[in-house]
Amino acid sequence: MRILKSSLFYFFFYTGTILYFSFFSPVKFFTTKFTIYLGRLWSKYTIFLSKLILGIDFSVFGEKNIPQDKPFLLVSNHQSAWETFFFSYYFNCPIFILKKELKRIPIFSLYFKKIGFIFIDRDKKTHSLKHVIKSISDQKKIGKKIFVIFPEGTRVNPNENKQINLGFFAIHKILKIPILPLRHNSGFFWKNKKFIKDKGLINVEIFPLIKKLKNKEEAKKEIDRIFKK
């Protein structure tokens, strides 16, 4: 049954995605607002399919911790592709900070550029960090408020510990932007790089806003504590 449900999910996901983005492929002619709407609608479709076919639902705790009137850096653990769809849907297409390899995806790369996604070259750490900081600063000036970063750098299986990258602390310190920590357990159900998904409830926990971290040691300790709690 799990194989059948997973097959059905991917059939509707890929068929819907191809038709959707083929129809809306001339993204360079769209306004940024309309592009964001299209991205959020597609993410919502994916989350809906996950619930309808796979039986993967979600529950959010700590919504009251989300700032409503100021920019923040959403610092999240990374276990699967599910959270990228969820964040786009739930936070209305925030600005993701992603590895540069994702720029090569046809059509999607045009959407990423239009929305304002920021890409990093992990082989050029200092240069990439400067690029990220400048890009976030520029995006803030035009009214963008939510920036998403995965300090683990890649998808990590549940119960597996990975050294976090402290680039988020540099962004926080230099731009004086508060951090909104978030933890989820999507990897237990939307298994990374696995065809078969499992039915279940993904818990998304949003922690209180961190307005100021003193140094790298405190930043690492605090995010490690949240991710491993």
MDAnalysis code that builds the backbone (N, CA, C; Angstrom):
import MDAnalysis as mda
import numpy as np

u = mda.Universe.empty(687, n_residues=229, atom_resindex=np.repeat(np.arange(229), 3), trajectory=True)
u.add_TopologyAttr("name", ["N", "CA", "C"] * 229)
u.add_TopologyAttr("resid", np.arange(1, 230))
u.add_TopologyAttr("resname", ["MET", "ARG", "ILE", "LEU", "LYS", "SER", "SER", "LEU", "PHE", "TYR", "PHE", "PHE", "PHE", "TYR", "THR", "GLY", "THR", "ILE", "LEU", "TYR", "PHE", "SER", "PHE", "PHE", "SER", "PRO", "VAL", "LYS", "PHE", "PHE", "THR", "THR", "LYS", "PHE", "THR", "ILE", "TYR", "LEU", "GLY", "ARG", "LEU", "TRP", "SER", "LYS", "TYR", "THR", "ILE", "PHE", "LEU", "SER", "LYS", "LEU", "ILE", "LEU", "GLY", "ILE", "ASP", "PHE", "SER", "VAL", "PHE", "GLY", "GLU", "LYS", "ASN", "ILE", "PRO", "GLN", "ASP", "LYS", "PRO", "PHE", "LEU", "LEU", "VAL", "SER", "ASN", "HIS", "GLN", "SER", "ALA", "TRP", "GLU", "THR", "PHE", "PHE", "PHE", "SER", "TYR", "TYR", "PHE", "ASN", "CYS", "PRO", "ILE", "PHE", "ILE", "LEU", "LYS", "LYS", "GLU", "LEU", "LYS", "ARG", "ILE", "PRO", "ILE", "PHE", "SER", "LEU", "TYR", "PHE", "LYS", "LYS", "ILE", "GLY", "PHE", "ILE", "PHE", "ILE", "ASP", "ARG", "ASP", "LYS", "LYS", "THR", "HIS", "SER", "LEU", "LYS", "HIS", "VAL", "ILE", "LYS", "SER", "ILE", "SER", "ASP", "GLN", "LYS", "LYS", "ILE", "GLY", "LYS", "LYS", "ILE", "PHE", "VAL", "ILE", "PHE", "PRO", "GLU", "GLY", "THR", "ARG", "VAL", "ASN", "PRO", "ASN", "GLU", "ASN", "LYS", "GLN", "ILE", "ASN", "LEU", "GLY", "PHE", "PHE", "ALA", "ILE", "HIS", "LYS", "ILE", "LEU", "LYS", "ILE", "PRO", "ILE", "LEU", "PRO", "LEU", "ARG", "HIS", "ASN", "SER", "GLY", "PHE", "PHE", "TRP", "LYS", "ASN", "LYS", "LYS", "PHE", "ILE", "LYS", "ASP", "LYS", "GLY", "LEU", "ILE", "ASN", "VAL", "GLU", "ILE", "PHE", "PRO", "LEU", "ILE", "LYS", "LYS", "LEU", "LYS", "ASN", "LYS", "GLU", "GLU", "ALA", "LYS", "LYS", "GLU", "ILE", "ASP", "ARG", "ILE", "PHE", "LYS", "LYS"])
u.atoms.positions = np.array([
    [0.824, -1.210, 0.000],
    [0.000, 0.000, 0.000],
    [0.864, 1.269, 0.000],
    [1.967, 1.239, 0.758],
    [2.835, 2.410, 0.805],
    [3.453, 2.689, -0.563],
    [3.782, 1.594, -1.267],
    [4.359, 1.748, -2.607],
    [3.336, 2.368, -3.551],
    [2.097, 1.905, -3.467],
    [1.026, 2.429, -4.316],
    [0.783, 3.911, -4.029],
    [0.681, 4.251, -2.760],
    [0.418, 5.640, -2.398],
    [1.573, 6.558, -2.815],
    [2.790, 6.082, -2.623],
    [3.944, 6.884, -3.022],
    [3.977, 7.069, -4.534],
    [3.628, 6.017, -5.275],
    [3.585, 6.085, -6.743],
    [2.527, 7.088, -7.200],
    [1.367, 7.045, -6.565],
    [0.297, 7.982, -6.904],
    [0.713, 9.419, -6.602],
    [1.351, 9.586, -5.470],
    [1.792, 10.928, -5.096],
    [2.745, 11.487, -6.150],
    [3.753, 10.707, -6.506],
    [4.743, 11.209, -7.462],
    [4.140, 11.415, -8.846],
    [3.160, 10.598, -9.208],
    [2.497, 10.787, -10.501],
    [1.816, 12.152, -10.543],
    [1.011, 12.441, -9.525],
    [0.297, 13.715, -9.503],
    [1.238, 14.896, -9.258],
    [2.284, 14.656, -8.461],
    [3.236, 15.727, -8.176],
    [3.983, 16.135, -9.446],
    [4.570, 15.152, -10.129],
    [5.362, 15.483, -11.318],
    [4.491, 15.926, -12.493],
    [3.342, 15.289, -12.660],
    [2.443, 15.693, -13.736],
    [1.945, 17.118, -13.507],
    [1.510, 17.380, -12.273],
    [1.029, 18.717, -11.942],
    [2.118, 19.771, -12.060],
    [3.322, 19.435, -11.612],
    [4.440, 20.373, -11.654],
    [4.822, 20.717, -13.090],
    [4.916, 19.699, -13.944],
    [5.294, 19.920, -15.343],
    [4.253, 20.783, -16.061],
    [2.982, 20.448, -15.884],
    [1.918, 21.217, -16.533],
    [1.870, 22.650, -15.996],
    [1.986, 22.780, -14.694],
    [1.890, 24.083, -14.040],
    [2.997, 25.030, -14.502],
    [4.238, 24.551, -14.421],
    [5.349, 25.432, -14.750],
    [5.590, 25.557, -16.256],
    [5.065, 24.629, -17.022],
    [5.112, 24.798, -18.480],
    [4.178, 25.936, -18.882],
    [3.002, 25.964, -18.271],
    [2.029, 27.010, -18.576],
    [2.515, 28.378, -18.091],
    [3.141, 28.374, -16.909],
    [3.626, 29.628, -16.344],
    [5.140, 29.783, -16.525],
    [5.655, 29.339, -17.642],
    [7.097, 29.401, -17.888],
    [7.629, 30.801, -18.226],
    [6.844, 31.689, -18.836],
    [7.388, 33.025, -19.162],
    [7.486, 33.929, -17.938],
    [8.208, 33.465, -16.933],
    [8.251, 34.145, -15.635],
    [8.853, 35.549, -15.718],
    [9.711, 35.785, -16.700],
    [10.350, 37.103, -16.789],
    [9.345, 38.216, -17.087],
    [8.168, 37.841, -17.552],
    [7.140, 38.833, -17.838],
    [6.202, 39.061, -16.645],
    [6.365, 38.259, -15.591],
    [5.488, 38.358, -14.429],
    [6.018, 39.383, -13.434],
    [5.129, 39.927, -12.631],
    [5.563, 40.776, -11.524],
    [6.096, 39.879, -10.409],
    [6.886, 40.445, -9.522],
    [7.409, 39.666, -8.398],
    [6.257, 39.163, -7.532],
    [5.272, 40.000, -7.316],
    [4.126, 39.625, -6.490],
    [3.397, 38.425, -7.084],
    [3.193, 38.416, -8.390],
    [2.494, 37.306, -9.040],
    [3.351, 36.045, -9.013],
    [4.667, 36.207, -9.167],
    [5.581, 35.065, -9.115],
    [5.553, 34.413, -7.738],
    [5.529, 35.240, -6.696],
    [5.432, 34.721, -5.328],
    [4.121, 33.974, -5.131],
    [3.053, 34.515, -5.674],
    [1.738, 33.863, -5.575],
    [1.771, 32.487, -6.234],
    [2.389, 32.407, -7.421],
    [2.468, 31.130, -8.138],
    [3.310, 30.117, -7.355],
    [4.426, 30.579, -6.789],
    [5.288, 29.690, -6.011],
    [4.586, 29.160, -4.783],
    [3.851, 30.013, -4.107],
    [3.129, 29.593, -2.907],
    [1.999, 28.631, -3.259],
    [1.318, 28.888, -4.379],
    [0.220, 28.018, -4.800],
    [0.726, 26.613, -5.115],
    [1.883, 26.522, -5.780],
    [2.468, 25.217, -6.102],
    [2.884, 24.488, -4.824],
    [3.464, 25.220, -3.874],
    [3.862, 24.620, -2.601],
    [2.640, 24.117, -1.839],
    [1.580, 24.898, -1.878],
    [0.341, 24.504, -1.221],
    [-0.221, 23.230, -1.844],
    [-0.120, 23.134, -3.165],
    [-0.564, 21.935, -3.896],
    [0.219, 20.711, -3.430],
    [1.526, 20.856, -3.251],
    [2.379, 19.747, -2.826],
    [2.047, 19.310, -1.397],
    [1.850, 20.283, -0.520],
    [1.476, 19.973, 0.860],
    [0.111, 19.282, 0.899],
    [-0.815, 19.729, 0.061],
    [-2.149, 19.130, -0.026],
    [-2.063, 17.678, -0.505],
    [-1.253, 17.432, -1.540],
    [-1.078, 16.065, -2.045],
    [-0.477, 15.163, -0.969],
    [0.475, 15.693, -0.235],
    [1.121, 14.920, 0.826],
    [0.101, 14.449, 1.855],
    [-0.806, 15.347, 2.202],
    [-1.821, 15.007, 3.191],
    [-2.862, 14.053, 2.601],
    [-3.337, 14.352, 1.387],
    [-4.410, 13.580, 0.771],
    [-3.985, 12.158, 0.411],
    [-2.816, 12.014, -0.189],
    [-2.391, 10.707, -0.704],
    [-1.468, 9.971, 0.265],
    [-0.499, 10.676, 0.799],
    [0.495, 10.029, 1.670],
    [0.068, 9.973, 3.130],
    [-0.883, 10.804, 3.500],
    [-1.299, 10.849, 4.907],
    [-0.304, 11.581, 5.777],
    [0.501, 12.473, 5.157],
    [1.472, 13.263, 5.914],
    [0.861, 14.630, 6.214],
    [0.565, 14.858, 7.473],
    [-0.004, 16.131, 7.887],
    [1.008, 16.849, 8.779],
    [0.680, 18.047, 9.213],
    [1.603, 18.782, 10.078],
    [0.855, 19.533, 11.167],
    [1.570, 19.803, 12.233],
    [1.044, 20.581, 13.342],
    [2.105, 21.600, 13.738],
    [1.688, 22.849, 13.901],
    [2.635, 23.922, 14.204],
    [2.443, 24.395, 15.647],
    [3.543, 24.450, 16.375],
    [3.535, 24.950, 17.747],
    [4.381, 26.233, 17.800],
    [3.927, 27.198, 18.564],
    [4.712, 28.420, 18.751],
    [4.490, 29.484, 17.698],
    [3.321, 29.482, 17.062],
    [3.044, 30.493, 16.037],
    [3.156, 31.910, 16.576],
    [2.848, 32.066, 17.833],
    [2.872, 33.399, 18.449],
    [4.280, 33.988, 18.486],
    [5.293, 33.153, 18.276],
    [6.674, 33.638, 18.294],
    [7.096, 34.284, 16.974],
    [6.276, 34.173, 15.940],
    [6.620, 34.723, 14.625],
    [6.433, 36.236, 14.631],
    [7.494, 37.005, 14.361],
    [7.353, 38.471, 14.301],
    [6.436, 38.866, 13.143],
    [5.630, 39.872, 13.361],
    [4.685, 40.308, 12.335],
    [5.117, 41.586, 11.628],
    [6.052, 42.299, 12.212],
    [6.336, 43.632, 11.681],
    [7.817, 43.931, 11.465],
    [8.673, 42.915, 11.514],
    [10.095, 43.192, 11.309],
    [10.792, 41.990, 10.681],
    [11.920, 42.231, 10.011],
    [12.660, 41.142, 9.355],
    [13.228, 40.164, 10.390],
    [13.392, 38.907, 9.973],
    [14.040, 37.922, 10.838],
    [14.674, 36.829, 9.995],
    [15.616, 36.146, 10.605],
    [16.325, 35.042, 9.962],
    [15.778, 33.740, 10.519],
    [15.104, 32.986, 9.684],
    [14.538, 31.699, 10.107],
    [15.631, 30.635, 10.017],
    [16.055, 30.146, 11.165],
    [17.132, 29.146, 11.236],
    [16.506, 27.793, 11.546],
    [16.567, 26.885, 10.565],
    [15.867, 25.606, 10.697],
    [16.785, 24.421, 10.457],
    [16.429, 23.306, 11.099],
    [17.104, 22.057, 10.752],
    [16.592, 21.598, 9.384],
    [17.290, 20.652, 8.780],
    [16.965, 20.259, 7.399],
    [16.998, 18.735, 7.291],
    [15.826, 18.127, 7.078],
    [15.755, 16.668, 7.019],
    [15.226, 16.132, 5.691],
    [14.494, 16.954, 4.949],
    [13.889, 16.462, 3.703],
    [13.499, 17.629, 2.817],
    [12.893, 17.306, 1.665],
    [12.390, 18.354, 0.777],
    [11.092, 18.948, 1.304],
    [10.420, 18.228, 2.202],
    [9.111, 18.666, 2.674],
    [9.150, 20.074, 3.254],
    [10.153, 20.383, 4.067],
    [10.169, 21.688, 4.728],
    [10.336, 22.844, 3.751],
    [10.974, 22.617, 2.600],
    [11.085, 23.700, 1.626],
    [9.705, 24.042, 1.052],
    [8.898, 23.012, 0.788],
    [7.522, 23.261, 0.339],
    [6.720, 23.943, 1.457],
    [6.888, 23.433, 2.665],
    [6.128, 23.960, 3.795],
    [6.456, 25.427, 4.060],
    [7.735, 25.778, 4.087],
    [8.121, 27.160, 4.345],
    [7.593, 28.103, 3.266],
    [7.641, 27.651, 2.006],
    [7.135, 28.481, 0.907],
    [5.634, 28.712, 1.062],
    [4.935, 27.676, 1.492],
    [3.489, 27.787, 1.697],
    [3.161, 28.586, 2.956],
    [3.749, 28.214, 4.065],
    [3.376, 28.769, 5.368],
    [3.846, 30.214, 5.549],
    [5.050, 30.520, 5.042],
    [5.611, 31.858, 5.203],
    [5.510, 32.696, 3.927],
    [4.687, 32.244, 2.974],
    [4.427, 32.990, 1.739],
    [5.704, 33.296, 0.945],
    [6.383, 32.233, 0.546],
    [7.592, 32.329, -0.286],
    [8.645, 33.275, 0.295],
    [9.250, 32.887, 1.403],
    [10.335, 33.700, 1.972],
    [11.570, 33.610, 1.086],
    [12.601, 34.357, 1.424],
    [13.858, 34.313, 0.683],
    [14.714, 33.183, 1.246],
    [14.993, 32.170, 0.421],
    [15.829, 31.050, 0.850],
    [17.294, 31.343, 0.541],
    [18.169, 30.898, 1.419],
    [19.607, 30.935, 1.181],
    [20.012, 29.498, 0.869],
    [20.392, 29.249, -0.396],
    [20.560, 27.890, -0.897],
    [21.914, 27.681, -1.568],
    [22.283, 26.430, -1.739],
    [23.524, 26.110, -2.442],
    [23.380, 26.441, -3.924],
    [24.472, 26.858, -4.545],
    [24.434, 27.380, -5.910],
    [23.998, 26.341, -6.937],
    [24.149, 25.046, -6.617],
    [23.780, 24.003, -7.572],
    [22.308, 24.063, -7.969],
    [21.467, 24.586, -7.082],
    [20.035, 24.650, -7.353],
    [19.683, 25.707, -8.401],
    [20.655, 26.554, -8.744],
    [20.415, 27.567, -9.772],
    [20.289, 26.941, -11.159],
    [20.705, 25.696, -11.293],
    [20.743, 25.059, -12.614],
    [19.428, 24.385, -13.003],
    [18.454, 24.345, -12.088],
    [17.192, 23.671, -12.377],
    [16.397, 24.491, -13.398],
    [16.068, 23.913, -14.544],
    [15.334, 24.655, -15.581],
    [14.017, 25.227, -15.059],
    [13.674, 26.399, -15.532],
    [12.451, 27.142, -15.179],
    [12.446, 27.549, -13.703],
    [12.692, 26.592, -12.804],
    [12.697, 26.923, -11.380],
    [13.723, 28.014, -11.088],
    [14.869, 27.960, -11.757],
    [15.913, 28.953, -11.531],
    [15.411, 30.364, -11.838],
    [14.514, 30.471, -12.836],
    [13.950, 31.768, -13.183],
    [13.036, 32.281, -12.069],
    [12.296, 31.350, -11.468],
    [11.441, 31.700, -10.336],
    [12.293, 32.113, -9.145],
    [13.346, 31.337, -8.874],
    [14.230, 31.644, -7.755],
    [14.799, 33.061, -7.883],
    [15.226, 33.388, -9.100],
    [15.822, 34.709, -9.348],
    [14.793, 35.813, -9.170],
    [13.592, 35.580, -9.690],
    [12.535, 36.593, -9.617],
    [12.117, 36.866, -8.171],
    [12.023, 35.800, -7.390],
    [11.609, 35.953, -5.988],
    [12.726, 36.568, -5.145],
    [13.991, 36.288, -5.543],
    [15.114, 36.880, -4.831],
    [15.935, 35.915, -4.006],
    [15.839, 34.615, -4.302],
    [16.617, 33.629, -3.554],
    [18.108, 33.960, -3.635],
    [18.811, 33.622, -2.574],
    [20.241, 33.916, -2.470],
    [21.018, 32.605, -2.530],
    [22.032, 32.550, -3.383],
    [22.786, 31.310, -3.569],
    [24.223, 31.461, -3.084],
    [24.729, 30.382, -2.499],
    [26.084, 30.405, -1.951],
    [26.950, 29.327, -2.602],
    [28.227, 29.647, -2.703],
    [29.224, 28.697, -3.177],
    [29.971, 28.202, -1.943],
    [29.721, 26.963, -1.572],
    [30.294, 26.449, -0.329],
    [31.812, 26.297, -0.389],
    [32.375, 26.392, -1.592],
    [33.831, 26.313, -1.729],
    [34.495, 27.673, -1.524],
    [33.677, 28.724, -1.525],
    [34.199, 30.081, -1.358],
    [33.479, 30.718, -0.173],
    [33.795, 30.234, 1.003],
    [33.046, 30.591, 2.196],
    [33.013, 32.083, 2.493],
    [34.177, 32.732, 2.510],
    [34.229, 34.157, 2.857],
    [33.512, 34.995, 1.810],
    [33.793, 34.727, 0.556],
    [33.144, 35.459, -0.540],
    [31.634, 35.246, -0.505],
    [31.205, 34.016, -0.279],
    [29.779, 33.701, -0.251],
    [29.080, 34.402, 0.901],
    [29.728, 34.448, 2.054],
    [29.138, 35.099, 3.219],
    [28.942, 36.590, 2.955],
    [29.929, 37.215, 2.337],
    [29.806, 38.641, 1.997],
    [28.650, 38.847, 1.013],
    [28.527, 37.927, 0.058],
    [27.447, 38.003, -0.927],
    [26.085, 37.866, -0.245],
    [25.980, 36.929, 0.682],
    [24.715, 36.710, 1.400],
    [24.339, 37.941, 2.210],
    [25.291, 38.483, 2.929],
    [25.022, 39.652, 3.774],
    [24.576, 40.851, 2.929],
    [25.263, 41.085, 1.821],
    [24.885, 42.199, 0.940],
    [23.497, 41.961, 0.336],
    [23.229, 40.714, -0.073],
    [21.950, 40.385, -0.696],
    [20.795, 40.562, 0.277],
    [20.973, 40.107, 1.516],
    [19.923, 40.268, 2.526],
    [19.694, 41.746, 2.813],
    [20.777, 42.499, 2.919],
    [20.668, 43.934, 3.163],
    [19.869, 44.607, 2.050],
    [20.157, 44.236, 0.799],
    [19.442, 44.812, -0.349],
    [17.969, 44.413, -0.332],
    [17.702, 43.146, 0.015],
    [16.323, 42.656, 0.041],
    [15.516, 43.338, 1.153],
    [16.160, 43.592, 2.269],
    [15.480, 44.290, 3.372],
    [15.053, 45.694, 2.945],
    [15.877, 46.347, 2.140],
    [15.584, 47.711, 1.706],
    [14.331, 47.781, 0.832],
    [14.018, 46.667, 0.158],
    [12.825, 46.680, -0.696],
    [11.637, 45.997, -0.011],
    [11.783, 45.765, 1.283],
    [10.650, 45.294, 2.064],
    [10.579, 43.816, 2.372],
    [11.572, 43.027, 1.944],
    [11.553, 41.593, 2.257],
    [11.889, 41.413, 3.736],
    [11.208, 40.460, 4.378],
    [11.349, 40.339, 5.825],
    [11.775, 38.961, 6.327],
    [11.509, 37.907, 5.562],
    [11.780, 36.555, 6.052],
    [12.876, 35.897, 5.220],
    [13.945, 35.480, 5.875],
    [15.083, 34.849, 5.215],
    [15.331, 33.488, 5.870],
    [15.406, 32.456, 5.059],
    [15.520, 31.083, 5.564],
    [16.912, 30.534, 5.316],
    [17.506, 29.983, 6.366],
    [18.822, 29.359, 6.218],
    [18.842, 28.025, 6.959],
    [19.529, 27.052, 6.355],
    [19.703, 25.731, 6.961],
    [21.171, 25.598, 7.373],
    [21.510, 25.865, 8.622],
    [22.917, 25.849, 9.030],
    [23.595, 24.486, 8.974],
    [22.813, 23.417, 8.850],
    [23.430, 22.100, 8.697],
    [24.001, 21.928, 7.288],
    [23.551, 22.761, 6.361],
    [24.119, 22.773, 5.021],
    [23.566, 21.741, 4.066],
    [23.010, 20.679, 4.590],
    [22.460, 19.616, 3.764],
    [21.411, 18.863, 4.584],
    [20.689, 17.958, 3.936],
    [19.667, 17.201, 4.659],
    [20.313, 16.188, 5.591],
    [19.787, 16.139, 6.797],
    [20.346, 15.272, 7.840],
    [19.250, 14.326, 8.327],
    [19.551, 13.055, 8.402],
    [18.567, 12.080, 8.861],
    [18.196, 12.322, 10.323],
    [16.956, 11.989, 10.695],
    [16.539, 12.154, 12.090],
    [17.483, 11.416, 13.045],
    [17.716, 12.016, 14.193],
    [18.596, 11.445, 15.225],
    [20.070, 11.421, 14.825],
    [20.391, 12.044, 13.690],
    [21.787, 12.153, 13.277],
    [22.272, 13.570, 13.566],
    [23.438, 13.689, 14.146],
    [23.986, 15.002, 14.474],
    [24.981, 15.439, 13.415],
    [24.925, 16.714, 13.047],
    [25.844, 17.249, 12.055],
    [26.341, 18.617, 12.517],
    [27.605, 18.870, 12.264],
    [28.201, 20.144, 12.630],
    [27.479, 21.274, 11.901],
    [27.050, 22.294, 12.617],
    [26.358, 23.386, 11.965],
    [27.332, 24.466, 11.515],
    [26.967, 25.138, 10.427],
    [27.758, 26.241, 9.899],
    [27.311, 27.522, 10.607],
    [28.255, 28.300, 11.089],
    [27.931, 29.484, 11.882],
    [27.733, 30.743, 11.039],
    [27.529, 30.568, 9.732],
    [27.268, 31.721, 8.878],
    [26.048, 32.507, 9.338],
    [25.078, 31.806, 9.901],
    [23.861, 32.488, 10.368],
    [24.181, 33.505, 11.459],
    [25.213, 33.190, 12.277],
    [25.587, 34.114, 13.352],
    [26.201, 35.388, 12.777],
    [27.004, 35.239, 11.729],
    [27.608, 36.414, 11.086],
    [26.523, 37.318, 10.504],
    [25.520, 36.716, 9.882],
    [24.397, 37.486, 9.323],
    [23.675, 38.219, 10.456],
    [23.410, 37.495, 11.532],
    [22.727, 38.045, 12.701],
    [23.513, 39.216, 13.309],
    [24.803, 39.038, 13.443],
    [25.636, 40.041, 14.097],
    [25.828, 41.294, 13.244],
    [26.128, 41.098, 11.970],
    [26.441, 42.232, 11.093],
    [25.189, 43.032, 10.722],
    [24.106, 42.334, 10.428],
    [22.887, 43.016, 9.994],
    [21.923, 43.323, 11.130],
    [22.276, 42.895, 12.347],
    [21.406, 43.119, 13.512],
    [19.997, 42.572, 13.269],
    [19.936, 41.407, 12.648],
    [18.650, 40.783, 12.348],
    [18.391, 39.648, 13.336],
    [17.240, 39.641, 13.993],
    [16.962, 38.593, 14.995],
    [16.788, 37.218, 14.361],
    [16.960, 36.193, 15.164],
    [16.878, 34.808, 14.703],
    [15.609, 34.155, 15.235],
    [14.887, 33.495, 14.337],
    [13.719, 32.715, 14.735],
    [14.065, 31.237, 14.540],
    [14.392, 30.529, 15.617],
    [14.754, 29.109, 15.489],
    [13.515, 28.243, 15.242],
    [13.678, 27.238, 14.419],
    [12.575, 26.324, 14.114],
    [13.109, 24.904, 14.012],
    [12.352, 23.968, 14.564],
    [12.733, 22.562, 14.494],
    [11.520, 21.737, 14.056],
    [11.785, 20.698, 13.265],
    [10.707, 19.819, 12.801],
    [11.244, 18.397, 12.732],
    [10.360, 17.443, 12.468],
    [10.777, 16.039, 12.374],
    [10.290, 15.405, 11.062],
    [10.348, 16.173, 9.970],
    [9.832, 15.704, 8.678],
    [10.517, 14.435, 8.183],
    [11.780, 14.252, 8.562],
    [12.546, 13.111, 8.057],
    [12.031, 11.751, 8.491],
    [11.197, 11.727, 9.516],
    [10.633, 10.448, 9.953],
    [9.567, 9.941, 8.977],
    [8.985, 10.838, 8.221],
    [7.872, 10.474, 7.342],
    [8.206, 10.717, 5.862],
    [8.687, 11.911, 5.555],
    [9.150, 12.206, 4.192],
    [10.634, 11.860, 4.178],
    [10.913, 10.614, 3.972],
    [12.278, 10.112, 4.113],
    [13.161, 10.624, 2.985],
    [14.292, 11.180, 3.351],
    [15.193, 11.798, 2.392],
    [15.734, 10.791, 1.368],
    [15.556, 11.120, 0.095],
    [16.043, 10.301, -1.018],
    [15.455, 8.891, -1.026],
    [14.284, 8.742, -0.421],
    [13.589, 7.459, -0.426],
    [12.269, 7.612, -1.183],
    [11.982, 6.655, -2.051],
    [10.756, 6.723, -2.844],
    [9.520, 6.569, -1.955],
    [9.574, 5.642, -1.034],
    [8.419, 5.357, -0.185],
    [8.377, 6.312, 1.007],
    [7.230, 6.963, 1.168],
    [7.011, 7.863, 2.296],
    [6.102, 7.182, 3.317],
    [6.151, 7.638, 4.551],
    [5.339, 7.054, 5.620],
    [4.287, 8.037, 6.118],
    [3.133, 7.529, 6.419],
    [2.058, 8.326, 6.979],
    [2.451, 8.815, 8.371],
    [2.070, 10.043, 8.700],
    [2.372, 10.527, 10.039],
    [2.150, 12.024, 10.182],
    [2.355, 12.513, 11.386],
    [2.170, 13.925, 11.704],
    [3.526, 14.582, 11.947],
    [3.852, 15.564, 11.124],
    [5.108, 16.299, 11.280],
    [4.895, 17.422, 12.286],
    [5.709, 17.427, 13.314],
    [5.631, 18.494, 14.319],
    [6.610, 19.605, 13.964],
    [6.079, 20.800, 13.821],
    [6.899, 21.976, 13.540],
    [6.854, 22.864, 14.773],
    [8.010, 23.079, 15.383],
    [8.062, 23.875, 16.610],
    [8.847, 25.161, 16.368],
    [8.197, 26.290, 16.601],
    [8.805, 27.603, 16.414],
    [9.161, 28.158, 17.791],
    [10.436, 28.427, 17.986],
    [10.920, 28.857, 19.291],
    [10.891, 30.384, 19.420],
    [11.014, 30.897, 20.641],
    [11.026, 32.353, 20.841],
    [12.144, 33.024, 20.051],
    [11.871, 34.232, 19.610],
    [12.828, 35.012, 18.831],
    [14.089, 35.298, 19.650],
    [15.240, 35.116, 19.013],
    [16.516, 35.445, 19.656],
    [16.957, 36.807, 19.136],
    [16.940, 37.796, 20.001],
    [17.248, 39.157, 19.562],
    [18.749, 39.439, 19.500],
    [19.518, 38.772, 20.371],
    [20.954, 39.034, 20.356],
    [21.739, 37.853, 20.901],
    [22.732, 37.438, 20.135],
    [23.677, 36.410, 20.562],
    [25.036, 37.079, 20.727],
    [25.735, 36.754, 21.799],
    [26.984, 37.443, 22.112],
    [28.142, 37.038, 21.215],
    [28.272, 35.739, 20.970],
    [29.426, 35.260, 20.212],
    [29.114, 33.933, 19.526],
    [30.088, 33.404, 18.789],
    [29.903, 32.153, 18.042],
    [29.601, 30.981, 18.966],
    [30.283, 30.960, 20.109],
    [30.106, 29.842, 21.043],
    [28.659, 29.788, 21.548],
    [28.128, 30.950, 21.886],
    [26.750, 31.004, 22.364],
    [25.779, 30.622, 21.245],
    [26.065, 31.086, 20.032],
    [25.205, 30.779, 18.879],
    [25.168, 29.282, 18.616],
    [26.344, 28.660, 18.606],
    [26.415, 27.223, 18.353],
    [25.702, 26.435, 19.447],
    [25.943, 26.815, 20.681],
    [25.334, 26.112, 21.811],
    [23.815, 26.208, 21.762],
    [23.293, 27.382, 21.443],
    [21.850, 27.596, 21.456],
    [21.162, 26.836, 20.320],
    [21.710, 26.908, 19.111],
    [21.086, 26.211, 17.974],
    [21.253, 24.697, 18.104],
    [22.395, 24.260, 18.593],
    [22.581, 22.821, 18.854],
    [21.544, 22.328, 19.861],
    [21.311, 23.093, 20.877],
    [20.351, 22.725, 21.926],
    [18.941, 22.566, 21.338],
    [18.585, 23.474, 20.470],
    [17.247, 23.454, 19.867],
    [17.124, 22.291, 18.884],
    [18.102, 22.112, 18.029],
    [18.036, 21.061, 17.017],
    [18.077, 19.664, 17.626],
    [18.775, 19.525, 18.747],
    [18.956, 18.202, 19.343],
    [18.028, 17.939, 20.522],
    [17.153, 18.871, 20.803],
    [16.282, 18.758, 21.967],
    [15.384, 17.530, 21.867],
])
